[in-house]
Amino acid sequence: MEDRHDLVFRTARELVGLMVGRQVSAREVLDAHLEQIERVDPKVNAVVTLVPEHARAMARRADEAIARGRALGPLHGLPALHKDLADTAGIRTTYGSPLTAGHVPRRNTLVVQRMIDAGAVSMGKTNVPEYGTGSQTYNPLFGATGNAYDPTLTCGGSSGGAAVALATGMAAVCDGSDMAGSLRNPAAWNNVVGLRPTAGRVPVWPNPMPVFTLAQYGPMARTVGDVALQMRVVARPDSRALMNLPEADFGAPLDRDFTGVRVAWSSTLGGLPVDERITAAMAPARALLQDVLGAAVEDAEPDMTGVDEAFGIMRAAYYWQNHGEDYRAHRAQLDEGVRWEVERGRALTVLDLGRAERLRAEAHDRVHAFMAAHEFLIAPVVQLPPFPVQEHWPREVAGVPQTYYREWMRVCSRISLTGNPAVSVPFAFTPEGLPVGLQIIGRFGADFAVLQLAHAVETVTGTGKRRPALAL
């Protein structure tokens, strides 16, 4: 039998191999993770709903399948936690809001269902900001989630609970979602991997806005290989979803020769303010890409004119459509960021919406042309290191005042608008011991290529193997 503490930091692929090979049971793997949650979660507050008996029944199902000579699927027996924005049948899903504190869905969202069908063991839910609003994970129901490397600082968001759970060995795999950086930002700040797939790569159902491209579901894990493993499961077309891309082979080898591959390097993604600690931590990546991996790296970035305006209009419209009723009935109970978005959405006109679509089309064309000449674009994932967990959002970045709650997230939201795949992969640490991720952006539809470059970076640096002290 494997040491239980060792089990929680095994890769997901290793764990599946151990369970399928009958070296360890799914129930033993689950018990190790439940013990880690009991020991570590009081320090970080990442897991907001835990259903151990439900999980034990699922683990027993996995063991019984092996006894009959077959695995349940690619995620066989893996202890999983689901984001508290993703509906889970029979398990409380609050969306981080007092208005839905007792909500228990009757069905799973498609991503959750696919994970379960592939053998994942659902242990519960991870913390989020109210309705996923902002890259700081706090809400009135459960409080704030602390960073895995320093709980006095923010873990990012909105998939903050998921990132911390992974970093501290409380789950083998987690799902997340990303509109303005919610898979990438917390991954960068907690030294794990978060992939925002190409728009339409991971179908969303049920979906009240079926052609809304800004919000995408995606995987989080401690390694690029484990993210690819999850993509094998969740990234398949579904006829109920209006946005579908053709199925890609995420089970192919991640190793690749990058000699001569053209890579664009941008330290500010269009002149955004970036803290010098982030710039300094990122800087060695250029030599790694060029001298170690052999890529042809040049300073270049696409024209981002109009991107922030278009994103802001579309996001506000989304909030008005999805939370307008809550605003009218319970305005005082909503988070300030939710109120701000809804109020902006309420004031929009048809002309505003039309202008946003035109700006997005123009930006998409410019980025498409840029990426035709560069297979990858490298940029920061975050514009500053984690800030105090008591602060809802930073009022200044690199000496530049921030005027609204998500202004400091534009290094991610600019890519969200164009729909390109982007991954945050662990790269470095600041002098204070805080993680810094590298954002690798690829061509539209080239999710696997993005993972291949992330895997190469991960292999060379080994940064993702550094564990937070509080989890050991």
Secondary structure, 3 states (H helix, E strand, C coil): CCCHHHHCCCCHHHHHHHHHCCCCCHHHHHHHHHHHHHHHHHHHCCEEEECHHHHHHHHHHHHHHHHCCCCCCCCCCCEEEEECCCCECCECCCCCCHHHCCCCCCCCCHHHHHHHHCCCEEEEEECCCHHHCCCCCEECCCEECEECCEEEEECCCCCHHHHHHHHCCCCCEEEEEECCCCCHHHHHHHCCEEEECCCCCCCCCCCCCCCCCCCEEEEEECCHHHHHHHHHHHCCCCCCCCCCCCCCCCCCCCCCCCCCCEEEECCCCCCCCCCHHHHHHHCHHHHHHHHHCCCEEEECCCCCCCHHHHHHHHHHHHHHHHHHHHHHHHHHHCCHHHHHHHHHHHCCCHHHHHHHHHHHHHHHHHHHHHHHHCCEEEEECCCCCCCECCCCCCCEECCEECCCCCHHHHHHHHHHHHCCCEEEEEEEECCCCCEEEEEEEECCCCHHHHHHHHHHHHHHHCHHHCCCHHHC
